[in-house]
């Protein structure tokens, strides 16, 4: 039995730490620290936060560690998770809602996402909009649609942060592509997927450069949605956002982009 303030059944948790609930909560704490560091905040005490694809780790982190918060809205496509959070989180600072949008990996029967998709929240009402492990599973058309849709909900001085897979190696060695390159160099046994990806990239480079977008595991659509750095940045253009930074991976996050509203 977990002694956390809010314990979430394992079948409702996601992410690589889902089997270890305290580790998942600790990861949520670190992601909050990362956002505060990048946004120049001491904490979320004066922040209204919109967490798209919310899962449970940020909610658990805030409640368990008694972190300051003004208001949090969590949105997800999993009905059972949203029902659980609505029933078990009584703190009035928290609100949760279901968004039945289509995703080839998680919700293939959902409604198409578009710039006109609406949330049940007020426009221009959030200081921070965050998406962790969401763009990592979005095809290019939904990448753009998500940015366009979210633009109406950020305050004029607000910020957007999201994680994504970028098709490059990094100095810190913590990115998804770093794992492939270690495999290619013989640091550990190469997987079938790594070899397939290496061949794909070799062919692409020979043809003029790495691909803009690559669905790494076609048999499991959008499990890993891989973007070139240039394409990831270009897709932000004309969505109502401008890029502040595209940062290298850190211990608890892949590449992550920070944007401000235009």
Protein Blocks (a to p, Z undefined) as FASTA:
>chain_A
ZZbfbdcdfklpgcjklmmmklmmmmmmmmmmmmmmmnopablmlcccddehkljmlmmm
mmmnopacfbdcdddfbfklmmmmmmmmmbfkbccdddddddfklmmmbccddfklccdb
dehibfbdcdehklmmccfklmmmmmmmmmmmpcfkbccddddddddddfklpafklmmm
mmmnopaccdfklmmmmmmmmmmmmnopacfbdcfblmlghklccddfklmmmmmgonlp
acfbdcdddfkbccddddddZZ
